[in-house]
Amino acid sequence: MPGIDLTLSGTPDPAQARHIAKTLTALTCRVLDKEEQRTMVQIRYLPREQWFIAGRSLAELDRDSFRLVVTVTDETNTKQQKADYQDRAFQELSRLLGDVHPHSNIHIVDCRAAAYGYGGISQEAYSYRG
């Protein structure tokens, strides 16, 4: 079950958020081989004046940025899958958002199956139910 947590610079835009959520869900399922019905996306916005890179706000830099954190169960993806995902997600978000700062970043968090789950059941327990 991937959990996708995306922070975008700027003001909230519900239509943009819906589009990006669908795009990230599809990309995550395709590249990281995950199931759509078990994919969760949260999107929040942070004002450009409150986002800093090298001590300067994005408003000062006249740029936008994003921080994408994707949590997956440890040992369910190869290094190559993760590298491909980082490349494709960066390219896709850059295309959708426009001129993003190159320090926009993506973190893929490998979480142990016993420490991660949903519905009150760990991923480890789901694997035993098979």
C-alpha positions as CSV (number, residue, x, y, z in Angstrom):
1,M,0.0,0.0,0.0
2,P,1.8,3.1,-1.0
3,G,1.1,6.3,0.9
4,I,1.8,9.3,-1.2
5,D,2.3,12.7,0.6
6,L,2.9,15.7,-1.7
7,T,3.5,19.2,-0.6
8,L,3.3,21.9,-3.3
9,S,4.3,25.5,-3.2
10,G,1.5,28.0,-3.8
11,T,-2.2,28.4,-3.1
12,P,-4.6,25.5,-2.9
13,D,-6.1,24.5,-6.2
14,P,-8.6,21.6,-5.9
15,A,-8.7,20.9,-9.6
16,Q,-5.0,20.7,-9.8
17,A,-4.8,18.5,-6.7
18,R,-7.3,16.0,-8.2
19,H,-5.4,15.9,-11.5
20,I,-2.1,15.4,-9.7
21,A,-3.5,12.7,-7.4
22,K,-4.8,10.7,-10.4
23,T,-1.4,11.2,-12.2
24,L,0.7,10.1,-9.2
25,T,-1.6,7.1,-8.5
26,A,-1.2,5.9,-12.0
27,L,2.5,6.5,-12.1
28,T,3.1,4.8,-8.8
29,C,1.0,1.8,-9.7
30,R,2.7,1.4,-13.1
31,V,6.4,2.0,-12.1
32,L,6.4,0.6,-8.6
33,D,3.9,-2.2,-9.4
34,K,1.3,-1.2,-6.8
35,E,-2.4,-1.6,-6.6
36,E,-4.6,1.4,-7.3
37,Q,-7.3,0.5,-4.7
38,R,-4.6,0.4,-2.0
39,T,-2.9,3.7,-3.0
40,M,-3.5,6.8,-0.8
41,V,-2.6,10.4,-1.8
42,Q,-2.5,13.5,0.4
43,I,-1.8,16.9,-1.1
44,R,-1.1,20.1,0.8
45,Y,0.0,23.5,-0.2
46,L,2.5,25.8,1.4
47,P,2.8,29.4,0.6
48,R,5.9,30.3,-1.5
49,E,6.8,32.9,1.2
50,Q,7.2,30.0,3.8
51,W,9.3,27.7,1.6
52,F,13.0,28.3,1.7
53,I,15.9,27.0,-0.3
54,A,19.4,28.2,0.6
55,G,17.8,30.7,3.0
56,R,15.7,32.4,0.3
57,S,12.0,32.0,-0.1
58,L,10.5,30.6,-3.3
59,A,8.7,34.0,-3.6
60,E,12.1,35.7,-3.7
61,L,13.4,33.2,-6.1
62,D,10.2,33.4,-8.2
63,R,10.1,29.6,-8.5
64,D,7.8,26.8,-7.4
65,S,8.7,23.5,-5.7
66,F,7.4,20.2,-4.5
67,R,8.3,17.6,-1.9
68,L,7.0,14.1,-2.7
69,V,7.2,11.3,-0.1
70,V,6.1,7.8,-1.1
71,T,6.0,5.1,1.6
72,V,6.2,1.5,0.4
73,T,6.7,-1.8,2.1
74,D,10.4,-2.6,2.4
75,E,11.9,-4.9,-0.1
76,T,9.0,-4.7,-2.5
77,N,10.8,-2.6,-5.1
78,T,14.2,-2.8,-6.8
79,K,16.7,0.0,-6.8
80,Q,16.0,0.4,-10.6
81,Q,12.3,0.7,-10.0
82,K,12.9,3.4,-7.4
83,A,15.3,5.3,-9.7
84,D,12.9,5.1,-12.6
85,Y,10.1,6.4,-10.3
86,Q,12.1,9.3,-9.1
87,D,13.0,10.3,-12.6
88,R,9.5,9.9,-14.0
89,A,7.8,11.6,-11.0
90,F,10.2,14.6,-11.2
91,Q,9.6,15.0,-14.9
92,E,5.8,14.6,-14.6
93,L,5.5,17.1,-11.7
94,S,7.8,19.5,-13.4
95,R,5.6,19.3,-16.5
96,L,2.4,19.8,-14.5
97,L,3.7,22.6,-12.3
98,G,5.9,24.5,-14.6
99,D,9.3,26.0,-13.7
100,V,10.1,24.1,-10.5
101,H,13.3,24.7,-8.5
102,P,15.8,21.9,-9.1
103,H,15.8,21.2,-5.3
104,S,12.3,19.9,-5.6
105,N,12.6,16.4,-4.2
106,I,11.3,12.9,-4.0
107,H,11.7,10.5,-1.1
108,I,10.8,6.9,-1.3
109,V,10.6,5.5,2.2
110,D,11.0,1.7,2.6
111,C,9.0,0.8,5.7
112,R,9.2,-2.6,7.4
113,A,6.0,-4.6,6.8
114,A,5.3,-5.0,10.5
115,A,5.4,-1.2,11.0
116,Y,3.2,-0.1,8.2
117,G,-0.4,-0.9,7.2
118,Y,-4.0,0.3,7.0
119,G,-7.3,-0.7,8.4
120,G,-5.6,-1.6,11.6
121,I,-3.6,-4.4,9.9
122,S,0.1,-4.4,9.1
123,Q,1.4,-5.2,5.7
124,E,3.1,-8.2,7.2
125,A,-0.3,-9.5,8.4
126,Y,-1.8,-8.9,5.0
127,S,0.9,-11.0,3.4
128,Y,0.0,-13.9,5.7
129,R,-3.6,-13.7,4.6
130,G,-2.5,-14.1,1.0
